[in-house]
């Protein structure tokens, strides 16, 4: 039996914060309770009460996100489209005026102390992944930049993810024929142009209007695999339809407490030929990303306290990341892995393993691999980098009789910014590395061409590194090419910017002496 048909006249009667119905792409939702946990504050939802909020909704979310996260219990029916009048349609949010002016009149220091208007450099001047980040910081909105760039708490792990690579030194070989360098590799049996994939990152629409669709197309053109995110800005169907013929994609999954929601998602992925399911296991609760919380993803503004709050408690906005916590199962445990094995034929990879003990447990659980990862430094500050975890994981796995590197693969993500970083990870036992922020920053800076250019730079850097190291193929790279004695040395921590620059010490007044 289908849903009941609701006329727009009925919807517009539910137009208050305590009785909030909103139409999203033809479906009528009762968002009264959900509004309280919305990342930008309840006002962004309740301002749409009694209206068709599809245009402002799709500016950030995929069309199917409400259905995927909220489910049928929030649905009041399907709207009768013939009853929707112009007054019922909420407009798309305008670009904040202050951001438009900032892009047009950005002033940067010039030679001689003078200032000049900032101009976006030509894409051909991008020489490394950091260059895209610099451009993205100028062209992105304040809230989107805060969301992408933020890490947990003091952001020590965020910075450690890359600095750890800098504690691994290289030991080249000479007089090797390196005229021809072959980057070709395979991930879970799927060939690719180099041992790198673009990992799942949420809300690509904060970078560019084409969002994840542009990343799908760019990775297809560069023969690089892409991991579709659960919390994308474009729908699963839109991302899948953007694939080139024969293009391989994986998918990431935040496990919902309602397993039926997971099963529906898994069935859709399987039907579309998605090759692997990367189950995120390091996020029973999303971390405190204070830069994001401080800026608050709010678009046109949001409330921190409303007249309707009778409890006296202040509904303080906590940024983009916090609202989805209720849709991630904190009870997820090892016993649940068997449910996934029974309900999918896709390869299962556990994303977020951070110790040798859990790596061995994953092997014994019968999954097809793990990702050594700390969620981009966005979960637990002071957790170790994926590249530091990798050697202890490989040392433990090779001791297990059931371990086979072809049937159980190990990946690393977090902090990969150079071709040499890829080399180091492969040398220490990884099958491939995942990159996240470089894809977002290059997308923000130049759209799909930016992502393609960024991937080409990684290829160029890896070719140079392999040639200078004396390793013509990926198979030639091994642990004897790296010196890792200092990898676990954490004595030189980065400057604590939040403690020194953000937080102010308490100052007390003392009575002047007479």
Buried (B, 14 or more C-beta within 10 A) or exposed (E): EEEEEBBBEBBBEBBEBEEBBBBBBEBBBBBBEBBBBBBBBBBBBBBBBBBBBBEBBBBBBBBBBBBBBBBEEBBBBBBBEEBBEEEBBBEEBEEBEEBEEBBEEBEEEEEEEEEEEBEEBEBEEBEBBEBBBEBBBBBBBBBBBBBBBBBBBBBBBBBBBBBBBEBBEBEEEEEEEBEEBBBEBBBBEBEBBBBBBBBBBBBBBBBBEBBBBBBBBBBBBBBBBBBBBBBBBBBBEBBBEBBEEEBBBBBBBBBBEBBEBBBBBBEBBBEBEBBBBBBBBBBBEBBBBBBBBEBBBBBEEBBEEBEEBEEEEEBEBBBBBBBBBEBBBEEBEEEBBEEBEEBBEBBBBBBBBBBBEBBBBBBEBEBBBBBBBBBBBBBBBEBBBBBBBBBBBBEBBEEEEEBEEEEBBBBBBBBBBBBBBBBBBBBBBBBBBBBBBBBBBBBBBBBBBBBBBBBEBBBEBBBBBBBBBBBBEBEBBEEEBBEBEEBEEBEEEEEEEBEEEEEEEEEEEEEEEE
